[in-house]
Amino acid sequence: MSRIAKKLILIPKNISVSLNNNIITIFSSNITNSYLFSNKVVIKVNENNLSVNPITDDKKSWAIAGTTRSIINNIIIGITTGFSKTLQLVGIGYRAQIDYKINTITLFLGFSHTINYKFPKNIMLKCVNNTEIIITGYDKQLVGQVAANIRSYRRVEPYKGKGIRYINEIINIKEIKKNK
């Protein structure tokens, strides 16, 4: 049985929740987010909390209820505080530039060409310096996906540690291969 599904979700005062059939809509003053949940789950909204329960008492329904509860909780956290990931470019000549007019980040990663990545409108990118990119947004999945897409252009190689990495990522550097 899922223990996560049994926890109540606290709803802050500045957030409103509405239910229509299998769609839950969570909105604050300027951000609205909706989620289509499974028909194997029942959501009950009280004054300041929300509960997610399965219709039947089998293992799969509890798993769906736990997943639904986590997604709804992440939507509420995203609307109130937001999510962020920080990428670091490590390597000689590696740098990034952001053009906010066309929502594009240009990456210089040691290739013979530049890489232009068009990021979604509800994601905000910021370059602290040329080698550090901060990705913020209210959708946890989308922030992680944008970070993974940017990182995929130049993964960290294991011998020198060059590439795009998360800010707190630990890279195990391999020893150089030696001839006997």
Z-matrix of the N, CA and C atoms (Angstrom, degrees):
N
C 1 1.443
C 2 1.526 1 110.10
N 3 1.295 2 115.03 1 145.09
C 4 1.452 3 120.55 2 -179.24
C 5 1.520 4 110.81 3 -78.98
N 6 1.313 5 116.24 4 127.45
C 7 1.456 6 120.16 5 175.72
C 8 1.524 7 110.77 6 -84.85
N 9 1.331 8 115.80 7 -26.53
C 10 1.460 9 119.96 8 -178.75
C 11 1.519 10 110.32 9 -67.44
N 12 1.324 11 117.88 10 -37.92
C 13 1.459 12 120.74 11 -178.11
C 14 1.526 13 111.99 12 -66.43
N 15 1.305 14 117.91 13 -22.80
C 16 1.463 15 120.99 14 -178.10
C 17 1.519 16 112.80 15 -80.01
N 18 1.318 17 118.22 16 -16.59
C 19 1.466 18 120.87 17 179.86
C 20 1.522 19 110.22 18 -75.71
N 21 1.305 20 116.35 19 143.29
C 22 1.453 21 121.70 20 175.49
C 23 1.529 22 109.86 21 -82.95
N 24 1.315 23 116.04 22 148.77
C 25 1.463 24 121.60 23 176.02
C 26 1.522 25 106.76 24 -101.37
N 27 1.332 26 116.40 25 122.46
C 28 1.452 27 120.62 26 177.52
C 29 1.522 28 109.45 27 -81.11
N 30 1.316 29 116.61 28 133.21
C 31 1.456 30 121.85 29 -179.97
C 32 1.525 31 107.90 30 -102.66
N 33 1.335 32 118.34 31 118.93
C 34 1.473 33 119.85 32 177.03
C 35 1.531 34 111.53 33 -63.97
N 36 1.322 35 115.97 34 162.74
C 37 1.460 36 120.78 35 -175.13
C 38 1.525 37 113.15 36 -68.79
N 39 1.319 38 118.05 37 -28.39
C 40 1.469 39 120.49 38 -177.07
C 41 1.526 40 112.94 39 -86.68
N 42 1.334 41 118.28 40 7.27
C 43 1.467 42 122.09 41 -177.87
C 44 1.520 43 109.57 42 -118.08
N 45 1.332 44 115.63 43 138.14
C 46 1.458 45 121.67 44 176.40
C 47 1.522 46 109.62 45 -113.71
N 48 1.328 47 116.08 46 146.74
C 49 1.463 48 122.10 47 -178.42
C 50 1.517 49 108.29 48 -127.33
N 51 1.346 50 116.24 49 134.52
C 52 1.460 51 120.21 50 175.24
C 53 1.523 52 109.17 51 -133.86
N 54 1.338 53 115.91 52 146.47
C 55 1.463 54 122.96 53 -179.87
C 56 1.522 55 109.57 54 -118.59
N 57 1.330 56 116.65 55 130.63
C 58 1.456 57 123.86 56 172.13
C 59 1.519 58 107.44 57 -133.79
N 60 1.329 59 116.68 58 112.00
C 61 1.472 60 122.39 59 -177.41
C 62 1.521 61 109.75 60 51.25
N 63 1.329 62 119.27 61 -112.29
C 64 1.463 63 122.26 62 -179.58
C 65 1.520 64 111.93 63 -108.63
N 66 1.310 65 117.88 64 24.89
C 67 1.466 66 121.34 65 179.08
C 68 1.518 67 108.37 66 -119.16
N 69 1.324 68 115.70 67 124.56
C 70 1.460 69 120.93 68 174.36
C 71 1.522 70 107.12 69 -105.85
N 72 1.324 71 116.01 70 130.80
C 73 1.460 72 121.59 71 179.66
C 74 1.517 73 108.00 72 -117.01
N 75 1.332 74 114.56 73 126.21
C 76 1.459 75 121.49 74 -179.59
C 77 1.519 76 106.55 75 -118.11
N 78 1.346 77 116.27 76 126.24
C 79 1.458 78 118.01 77 -178.18
C 80 1.514 79 110.94 78 -143.24
N 81 1.340 80 113.02 79 149.98
C 82 1.458 81 121.16 80 173.34
C 83 1.520 82 106.32 81 -119.13
N 84 1.315 83 117.21 82 -157.46
C 85 1.465 84 120.10 83 -175.44
C 86 1.525 85 113.22 84 -63.39
N 87 1.333 86 118.06 85 -36.67
C 88 1.465 87 119.26 86 -176.62
C 89 1.524 88 115.09 87 -130.46
N 90 1.320 89 118.98 88 -4.78
C 91 1.461 90 121.80 89 -177.59
C 92 1.527 91 109.05 90 -121.61
N 93 1.338 92 115.82 91 133.65
C 94 1.460 93 121.80 92 176.18
C 95 1.524 94 108.64 93 -127.67
N 96 1.322 95 116.59 94 135.31
C 97 1.454 96 121.15 95 178.92
C 98 1.521 97 108.55 96 -140.18
N 99 1.327 98 116.67 97 135.69
C 100 1.458 99 122.14 98 -179.51
C 101 1.516 100 110.23 99 -120.10
N 102 1.328 101 115.46 100 154.73
C 103 1.456 102 121.11 101 178.82
C 104 1.523 103 108.78 102 -143.35
N 105 1.319 104 116.15 103 129.68
C 106 1.457 105 123.09 104 177.06
C 107 1.524 106 107.68 105 -92.36
N 108 1.336 107 117.40 106 110.99
C 109 1.456 108 120.21 107 -177.31
C 110 1.519 109 110.94 108 -101.26
N 111 1.328 110 116.04 109 166.40
C 112 1.456 111 123.61 110 -175.38
C 113 1.525 112 111.43 111 -69.18
N 114 1.326 113 115.51 112 153.91
C 115 1.459 114 119.31 113 176.92
C 116 1.531 115 111.98 114 -81.34
N 117 1.328 116 118.18 115 2.10
C 118 1.459 117 122.18 116 175.69
C 119 1.530 118 111.38 117 -89.41
N 120 1.337 119 115.97 118 5.05
C 121 1.456 120 121.82 119 -174.66
C 122 1.530 121 109.48 120 -126.46
N 123 1.326 122 115.73 121 142.99
C 124 1.468 123 121.94 122 174.79
C 125 1.523 124 107.96 123 -115.59
N 126 1.330 125 116.99 124 129.24
C 127 1.459 126 121.79 125 178.23
C 128 1.518 127 108.42 126 -111.58
N 129 1.323 128 115.26 127 129.48
C 130 1.466 129 120.96 128 178.15
C 131 1.521 130 108.64 129 -116.82
N 132 1.339 131 115.32 130 128.38
C 133 1.464 132 121.05 131 -179.54
C 134 1.517 133 108.38 132 -107.23
N 135 1.331 134 116.44 133 122.02
C 136 1.457 135 122.28 134 173.38
C 137 1.523 136 108.07 135 -102.63
N 138 1.327 137 117.99 136 -165.63
C 139 1.456 138 121.20 137 -177.51
C 140 1.530 139 112.69 138 -61.39
N 141 1.329 140 116.80 139 -53.15
C 142 1.456 141 119.72 140 -175.55
C 143 1.524 142 113.30 141 -127.90
N 144 1.325 143 117.81 142 13.79
C 145 1.459 144 119.65 143 175.65
C 146 1.515 145 110.57 144 -145.15
N 147 1.318 146 114.59 145 168.91
C 148 1.461 147 122.40 146 -174.93
C 149 1.515 148 107.21 147 -138.70
N 150 1.325 149 118.57 148 136.89
C 151 1.462 150 121.22 149 178.53
C 152 1.520 151 109.74 150 -123.35
N 153 1.328 152 115.12 151 145.10
C 154 1.461 153 122.66 152 179.32
C 155 1.526 154 107.26 153 -120.62
N 156 1.349 155 116.53 154 122.32
C 157 1.456 156 121.61 155 -179.26
C 158 1.523 157 109.89 156 -132.64
N 159 1.346 158 117.30 157 144.04
C 160 1.468 159 119.56 158 175.36
C 161 1.523 160 110.90 159 -76.78
N 162 1.330 161 116.12 160 155.50
C 163 1.467 162 120.26 161 178.22
C 164 1.528 163 110.10 162 -74.76
N 165 1.332 164 116.37 163 -46.02
C 166 1.462 165 120.89 164 178.10
C 167 1.520 166 109.08 165 -106.03
N 168 1.326 167 115.88 166 164.94
C 169 1.461 168 120.31 167 -175.48
C 170 1.526 169 111.47 168 -103.51
N 171 1.327 170 117.35 169 47.60
C 172 1.466 171 119.69 170 176.12
C 173 1.532 172 109.76 171 -107.43
N 174 1.313 173 114.98 172 169.48
C 175 1.458 174 121.51 173 -172.45
C 176 1.531 175 112.55 174 -64.11
N 177 1.321 176 117.17 175 -41.60
C 178 1.467 177 120.85 176 -177.95
C 179 1.531 178 111.40 177 -66.91
N 180 1.308 179 117.64 178 -39.16
C 181 1.466 180 120.95 179 179.07
C 182 1.522 181 111.56 180 -65.71
N 183 1.340 182 116.61 181 -38.73
C 184 1.467 183 119.35 182 176.52
C 185 1.527 184 110.74 183 -65.61
N 186 1.334 185 117.24 184 -37.44
C 187 1.464 186 120.38 185 178.28
C 188 1.525 187 110.76 186 -64.86
N 189 1.330 188 116.82 187 -42.12
C 190 1.470 189 120.58 188 178.12
C 191 1.527 190 110.16 189 -65.27
N 192 1.334 191 117.02 190 -38.32
C 193 1.465 192 120.56 191 178.38
C 194 1.525 193 111.20 192 -64.76
N 195 1.333 194 117.51 193 -40.55
C 196 1.466 195 121.04 194 177.86
C 197 1.514 196 112.17 195 -64.66
N 198 1.332 197 116.61 196 -41.77
C 199 1.458 198 120.94 197 177.95
C 200 1.524 199 111.07 198 -65.28
N 201 1.311 200 116.75 199 -43.09
C 202 1.462 201 121.34 200 178.83
C 203 1.524 202 110.81 201 -61.96
N 204 1.329 203 116.81 202 -43.20
C 205 1.454 204 121.02 203 178.72
C 206 1.518 205 111.29 204 -62.20
N 207 1.329 206 117.68 205 -42.46
C 208 1.461 207 121.28 206 179.49
C 209 1.522 208 111.95 207 -64.74
N 210 1.318 209 117.10 208 -41.67
C 211 1.466 210 120.68 209 179.93
C 212 1.520 211 110.78 210 -65.69
N 213 1.321 212 117.59 211 -43.29
C 214 1.467 213 120.55 212 179.52
C 215 1.528 214 110.55 213 -66.08
N 216 1.333 215 116.82 214 -40.14
C 217 1.463 216 120.26 215 176.97
C 218 1.527 217 111.06 216 -62.89
N 219 1.336 218 117.46 217 -40.63
C 220 1.466 219 120.57 218 177.82
C 221 1.522 220 111.67 219 -65.88
N 222 1.331 221 117.77 220 -33.54
C 223 1.461 222 120.38 221 176.64
C 224 1.523 223 109.89 222 -65.22
N 225 1.325 224 117.26 223 -42.86
C 226 1.466 225 120.92 224 -180.00
C 227 1.526 226 110.83 225 -66.45
N 228 1.328 227 117.54 226 -43.05
C 229 1.464 228 120.78 227 177.64
C 230 1.528 229 110.23 228 -63.92
N 231 1.319 230 117.06 229 -40.83
C 232 1.463 231 120.88 230 179.78
C 233 1.511 232 112.77 231 -63.62
N 234 1.324 233 116.99 232 -38.89
C 235 1.459 234 120.18 233 179.63
C 236 1.524 235 110.86 234 -71.73
N 237 1.333 236 118.31 235 -36.42
C 238 1.464 237 120.10 236 -177.96
C 239 1.525 238 112.64 237 -80.60
N 240 1.337 239 118.46 238 -49.99
C 241 1.465 240 120.10 239 -175.43
C 242 1.513 241 113.55 240 -114.35
N 243 1.321 242 118.38 241 -32.71
C 244 1.465 243 121.65 242 -178.45
C 245 1.514 244 111.90 243 91.16
N 246 1.324 245 115.43 244 169.39
C 247 1.460 246 122.60 245 179.23
C 248 1.516 247 109.19 246 -123.59
N 249 1.318 248 116.27 247 151.99
C 250 1.464 249 119.42 248 177.78
C 251 1.523 250 110.31 249 -148.49
N 252 1.303 251 114.48 250 150.66
C 253 1.459 252 122.79 251 173.88
C 254 1.528 253 106.86 252 -135.32
N 255 1.325 254 116.24 253 145.36
C 256 1.450 255 121.08 254 -179.48
C 257 1.517 256 109.31 255 -119.32
N 258 1.324 257 115.81 256 128.38
C 259 1.462 258 122.43 257 176.76
C 260 1.512 259 109.27 258 -109.30
N 261 1.320 260 115.28 259 147.07
C 262 1.457 261 121.80 260 -179.96
C 263 1.519 262 108.35 261 -125.19
N 264 1.331 263 116.85 262 131.25
C 265 1.458 264 122.50 263 177.96
C 266 1.513 265 107.99 264 -96.82
N 267 1.334 266 117.08 265 118.91
C 268 1.454 267 122.25 266 -177.69
C 269 1.515 268 108.35 267 -117.57
N 270 1.314 269 116.47 268 118.47
C 271 1.457 270 122.21 269 179.13
C 272 1.510 271 110.14 270 153.81
N 273 1.298 272 116.24 271 155.54
C 274 1.463 273 120.98 272 -179.20
C 275 1.521 274 108.89 273 -71.84
N 276 1.327 275 115.95 274 122.71
C 277 1.452 276 121.68 275 178.75
C 278 1.514 277 114.60 276 84.09
N 279 1.312 278 118.66 277 1.14
C 280 1.458 279 121.35 278 178.41
C 281 1.525 280 108.61 279 -78.31
N 282 1.325 281 116.72 280 126.92
C 283 1.459 282 120.31 281 179.66
C 284 1.524 283 109.49 282 -157.48
N 285 1.325 284 114.80 283 167.93
C 286 1.467 285 120.76 284 -178.55
C 287 1.519 286 109.54 285 -138.15
N 288 1.333 287 115.80 286 147.30
C 289 1.460 288 122.85 287 174.87
C 290 1.517 289 107.89 288 -133.77
N 291 1.327 290 116.37 289 141.21
C 292 1.464 291 120.87 290 -178.07
C 293 1.522 292 108.87 291 -114.68
N 294 1.344 293 115.66 292 132.96
C 295 1.456 294 122.39 293 173.65
C 296 1.528 295 107.20 294 -112.96
N 297 1.338 296 116.50 295 105.94
C 298 1.461 297 121.15 296 -175.42
C 299 1.522 298 113.19 297 -75.01
N 300 1.324 299 118.12 298 -19.76
C 301 1.464 300 120.75 299 -179.04
C 302 1.524 301 111.45 300 -65.48
N 303 1.336 302 116.32 301 -38.62
C 304 1.466 303 120.59 302 -178.04
C 305 1.537 304 112.37 303 -114.67
N 306 1.357 305 117.46 304 12.75
C 307 1.470 306 123.28 305 179.12
C 308 1.525 307 112.12 306 52.06
N 309 1.319 308 116.22 307 53.54
C 310 1.458 309 121.12 308 -177.57
C 311 1.521 310 109.97 309 -131.43
N 312 1.327 311 115.56 310 139.10
C 313 1.451 312 121.13 311 171.57
C 314 1.525 313 107.06 312 -110.80
N 315 1.320 314 115.83 313 132.27
C 316 1.461 315 122.18 314 178.57
C 317 1.519 316 107.97 315 -104.33
N 318 1.325 317 115.70 316 124.44
C 319 1.461 318 121.85 317 -177.41
C 320 1.518 319 110.12 318 -111.32
N 321 1.316 320 115.64 319 131.08
C 322 1.465 321 122.89 320 173.55
C 323 1.527 322 106.13 321 -109.10
N 324 1.340 323 116.23 322 104.80
C 325 1.462 324 120.74 323 -170.40
C 326 1.526 325 113.68 324 -122.12
N 327 1.302 326 117.16 325 27.09
C 328 1.453 327 120.39 326 177.20
C 329 1.509 328 114.09 327 85.31
N 330 1.316 329 118.54 328 4.57
C 331 1.458 330 121.60 329 174.99
C 332 1.526 331 108.76 330 -84.13
N 333 1.317 332 116.93 331 172.38
C 334 1.456 333 120.42 332 177.46
C 335 1.527 334 111.74 333 -77.24
N 336 1.328 335 116.78 334 -6.73
C 337 1.461 336 122.06 335 -179.24
C 338 1.532 337 109.19 336 -134.03
N 339 1.317 338 115.86 337 161.90
C 340 1.455 339 119.89 338 174.80
C 341 1.529 340 109.22 339 -88.09
N 342 1.316 341 115.63 340 158.40
C 343 1.456 342 121.48 341 178.66
C 344 1.516 343 107.73 342 -113.50
N 345 1.329 344 116.31 343 124.79
C 346 1.456 345 122.13 344 177.62
C 347 1.513 346 108.40 345 -107.99
N 348 1.334 347 116.63 346 121.14
C 349 1.458 348 122.22 347 179.12
C 350 1.519 349 108.28 348 -116.31
N 351 1.321 350 116.23 349 122.18
C 352 1.465 351 121.76 350 178.53
C 353 1.520 352 108.03 351 -91.17
N 354 1.337 353 116.86 352 116.02
C 355 1.456 354 120.99 353 -177.77
C 356 1.525 355 110.76 354 -96.87
N 357 1.349 356 117.52 355 155.62
C 358 1.470 357 121.29 356 -177.58
C 359 1.527 358 112.49 357 -63.38
N 360 1.327 359 116.09 358 159.82
C 361 1.462 360 121.34 359 -175.99
C 362 1.525 361 113.04 360 -70.35
N 363 1.340 362 118.38 361 -31.60
C 364 1.456 363 118.88 362 -178.53
C 365 1.526 364 112.86 363 -89.10
N 366 1.327 365 117.02 364 15.96
C 367 1.457 366 123.11 365 173.76
C 368 1.524 367 107.59 366 -113.76
N 369 1.333 368 116.47 367 136.26
C 370 1.463 369 121.40 368 179.35
C 371 1.525 370 108.42 369 -112.20
N 372 1.332 371 116.39 370 125.79
C 373 1.450 372 121.85 371 176.24
C 374 1.514 373 109.06 372 -109.22
N 375 1.335 374 115.05 373 146.49
C 376 1.458 375 120.33 374 -179.68
C 377 1.519 376 108.11 375 -144.38
N 378 1.327 377 116.66 376 132.56
C 379 1.467 378 121.49 377 175.29
C 380 1.516 379 108.09 378 -100.71
N 381 1.333 380 116.76 379 113.06
C 382 1.459 381 120.68 380 177.52
C 383 1.520 382 108.90 381 -69.18
N 384 1.286 383 116.42 382 -50.74
C 385 1.456 384 123.02 383 167.97
C 386 1.525 385 105.53 384 -134.81
N 387 1.281 386 119.30 385 -173.01
C 388 1.462 387 120.84 386 -175.23
C 389 1.521 388 113.68 387 -64.83
N 390 1.325 389 117.38 388 -18.17
C 391 1.464 390 119.41 389 -172.66
C 392 1.526 391 113.98 390 -114.79
N 393 1.315 392 118.68 391 9.88
C 394 1.458 393 120.65 392 -179.91
C 395 1.523 394 109.36 393 -132.99
N 396 1.340 395 116.36 394 125.75
C 397 1.461 396 122.72 395 -177.65
C 398 1.525 397 108.06 396 -118.04
N 399 1.341 398 116.42 397 126.96
C 400 1.457 399 121.52 398 176.21
C 401 1.522 400 107.79 399 -108.47
N 402 1.332 401 116.00 400 123.53
C 403 1.461 402 123.27 401 -178.75
C 404 1.524 403 107.31 402 -108.60
N 405 1.337 404 117.75 403 121.67
C 406 1.456 405 121.45 404 -179.92
C 407 1.524 406 110.16 405 -129.10
N 408 1.322 407 115.14 406 154.41
C 409 1.463 408 121.05 407 178.43
C 410 1.516 409 109.85 408 178.78
N 411 1.319 410 116.26 409 174.70
C 412 1.462 411 119.80 410 -179.37
C 413 1.521 412 112.61 411 -99.46
N 414 1.333 413 119.16 412 -5.99
C 415 1.458 414 123.20 413 178.06
C 416 1.528 415 108.78 414 -105.97
N 417 1.316 416 116.67 415 111.86
C 418 1.468 417 121.73 416 -174.94
C 419 1.521 418 111.96 417 -61.09
N 420 1.326 419 116.57 418 -43.52
C 421 1.458 420 120.46 419 -178.94
C 422 1.520 421 111.02 420 -64.50
N 423 1.326 422 117.55 421 -41.60
C 424 1.455 423 121.19 422 -177.96
C 425 1.525 424 112.01 423 -69.81
N 426 1.330 425 117.89 424 -37.30
C 427 1.470 426 121.35 425 176.66
C 428 1.531 427 110.05 426 -63.00
N 429 1.325 428 116.20 427 -45.09
C 430 1.466 429 120.17 428 178.53
C 431 1.517 430 112.66 429 -65.53
N 432 1.333 431 117.40 430 -37.26
C 433 1.462 432 121.12 431 179.77
C 434 1.516 433 111.74 432 -68.73
N 435 1.331 434 117.88 433 -40.79
C 436 1.466 435 120.97 434 177.50
C 437 1.523 436 110.05 435 -64.53
N 438 1.329 437 117.23 436 -41.96
C 439 1.466 438 120.62 437 177.23
C 440 1.530 439 111.24 438 -62.35
N 441 1.322 440 117.24 439 -41.22
C 442 1.465 441 120.87 440 179.26
C 443 1.525 442 111.19 441 -67.95
N 444 1.352 443 116.97 442 -37.85
C 445 1.469 444 119.83 443 178.37
C 446 1.518 445 111.40 444 -64.70
N 447 1.325 446 117.46 445 -44.33
C 448 1.470 447 120.39 446 178.96
C 449 1.520 448 110.08 447 -65.52
N 450 1.321 449 116.91 448 -41.20
C 451 1.463 450 121.47 449 -179.09
C 452 1.533 451 112.22 450 -65.57
N 453 1.330 452 116.68 451 -28.71
C 454 1.458 453 120.08 452 -176.27
C 455 1.526 454 113.22 453 -69.34
N 456 1.334 455 118.19 454 -16.69
C 457 1.462 456 119.97 455 179.91
C 458 1.524 457 112.28 456 -69.38
N 459 1.326 458 118.10 457 -31.14
C 460 1.471 459 120.77 458 177.58
C 461 1.527 460 108.13 459 -151.42
N 462 1.333 461 115.38 460 89.53
C 463 1.463 462 119.91 461 178.21
C 464 1.530 463 109.60 462 -67.74
N 465 1.315 464 115.34 463 157.09
C 466 1.458 465 120.60 464 -179.63
C 467 1.521 466 108.77 465 -70.92
N 468 1.334 467 115.68 466 126.54
C 469 1.465 468 119.00 467 178.63
C 470 1.526 469 108.74 468 -88.46
N 471 1.334 470 118.29 469 146.89
C 472 1.464 471 121.02 470 -167.66
C 473 1.532 472 115.99 471 -80.82
N 474 1.337 473 120.09 472 -6.39
C 475 1.458 474 120.18 473 -175.16
C 476 1.523 475 112.68 474 -97.56
N 477 1.326 476 118.54 475 -38.86
C 478 1.463 477 120.85 476 178.23
C 479 1.523 478 112.67 477 -113.46
N 480 1.326 479 117.72 478 -15.64
C 481 1.456 480 121.59 479 179.06
C 482 1.514 481 113.36 480 81.88
N 483 1.333 482 117.55 481 18.03
C 484 1.453 483 120.95 482 -179.96
C 485 1.524 484 110.33 483 -82.72
N 486 1.342 485 116.02 484 144.78
C 487 1.447 486 120.66 485 177.90
C 488 1.515 487 111.15 486 140.52
N 489 1.331 488 115.91 487 -164.57
C 490 1.459 489 121.78 488 178.90
C 491 1.524 490 107.59 489 -103.59
N 492 1.332 491 116.14 490 126.05
C 493 1.457 492 120.97 491 -178.88
C 494 1.518 493 110.57 492 -133.35
N 495 1.328 494 115.21 493 158.61
C 496 1.458 495 120.03 494 171.81
C 497 1.519 496 108.02 495 -70.29
N 498 1.315 497 117.68 496 154.57
C 499 1.460 498 121.85 497 -170.56
C 500 1.531 499 112.92 498 -62.67
N 501 1.318 500 119.13 499 -36.65
C 502 1.464 501 121.29 500 -178.59
C 503 1.523 502 112.35 501 -105.21
N 504 1.322 503 117.43 502 15.93
C 505 1.461 504 120.72 503 -177.76
C 506 1.524 505 110.13 504 -74.44
N 507 1.307 506 116.04 505 136.91
C 508 1.455 507 121.72 506 178.43
C 509 1.514 508 107.96 507 -100.28
N 510 1.325 509 116.19 508 122.76
C 511 1.459 510 122.47 509 -179.21
C 512 1.527 511 108.04 510 -106.27
N 513 1.320 512 116.59 511 124.92
C 514 1.458 513 120.74 512 175.31
C 515 1.525 514 108.26 513 -86.29
N 516 1.323 515 115.85 514 110.38
C 517 1.454 516 121.37 515 -178.98
C 518 1.532 517 108.57 516 -81.30
N 519 1.335 518 115.52 517 127.45
C 520 1.453 519 120.44 518 179.82
C 521 1.523 520 109.58 519 -82.44
N 522 1.307 521 114.71 520 155.90
C 523 1.450 522 120.39 521 176.39
C 524 1.523 523 108.52 522 -78.41
N 525 1.337 524 115.73 523 146.23
C 526 1.472 525 120.97 524 -178.98
C 527 1.536 526 108.89 525 -66.51
N 528 1.312 527 115.27 526 139.87
C 529 1.457 528 120.11 527 179.42
C 530 1.527 529 109.27 528 -68.06
N 531 1.314 530 115.29 529 132.48
C 532 1.467 531 120.94 530 -176.85
C 533 1.515 532 110.66 531 -118.60
N 534 1.326 533 115.27 532 144.84
C 535 1.473 534 120.25 533 174.43
C 536 1.509 535 108.92 534 -87.24
N 537 1.334 536 117.07 535 146.26
C 538 1.466 537 121.01 536 -179.56
C 539 1.490 538 112.42 537 -82.24
